[in-house]
């Protein structure tokens, strides 16, 4: 019995040993094949790290605001009698816009003016009598007081009539009126929007650390979605003397020329502001950078720039990047001027991969510092 068991154990050992040995042999053969396999040549495009002079730029978002703008209302309610402007019309300061019915007020004004004339005549008569010493001074004082009261009553009624006439407080463009002739409106009810469009303000916020770099009358450039192909320029004209406590930013206002009135209050604007002296920076296209959780890197082309050689390779190198501008990014560390790096095909690359450089301009990534793609 023991002899049979020993024989079975020996046979099992031989069988399983052969199986595992064969498996190890196969794995070794596969590993040798991959180790000796020539890596594929990857086709890439290349660019040269170069130096450009950039002025430090601050970018922010802002809103356009009118120099003067208001929702016009009346202090008194009543029935609309006349409208003296058209929707969208340019109006001048002091121009009458809307009048309410003032017939009752004017009738009362005429009554008060009549009482005023009588009081003034009585005052003048008593003035002559006091010179003749025919009456006491108290009678003249009473007549003068009655005349003053009559004048005040006339002025009060005239002011109430004036409050029923809407006058443009400044020159600007009227909006769409919200009232019609014969309509009753209450006090304070919006009638029309009036906006002064030329010039126009842009309001934005500046971080407190940028305040020392802000120069007087600094130039700003803005762009708006309504006109993507245009850039509007202006000058900083006002800086808030205190910071916003919640955001620790400084409200800044710039004034822009808007003679063609294409910019309108309330528009969203992208603001660019140059801060600080120009700097010389090494720049490369953003497409040349591989971003990862452990840092940014580029693939530097080696073999002395002999792109036609079969042993042209790329070496992965970690870098530090700075600001971006258009298609370009500044490299602050890890790359020297004149070095060539791969600008496309990075997903297929690894360290010391063999490459072939395609110099066809049609496949080269763009390297524009201020790209303006066609939105059509």
Secondary structure, DSSP 8 states (H G I E B T S, - for coil): -HHHHHHHHHHHHHHHHHHHHHHHHHHHHHHHHHHHS----EEEEEEE-EEEEEEEEEEEEEEEEESSEEEE--SS-EEEEEE---TT-EE-TT-EEEEE--HHHHHHHHHHHHHHHHHHHHHHHHHHHHHTT-S-HHHHHHHHHHHHHHHHHHHHHHHHHHTTEEE-SS-EEE------TT-EE-TT---EEEE--SSEEEEEEEEGGGGGG--TT-EEEEEETTEEEEEEEEEEEEE-SS--TTT-EEEEEEEE--TT----TT-EEEEEEEEEEEEEEEEEEGGG-EEETTEEEEEEE-STT-TTSTT-EEEEEEEEEEEEETTEEEEEES--TT-EEEEE-GGG--TTEEEEE---GGGS----TT------
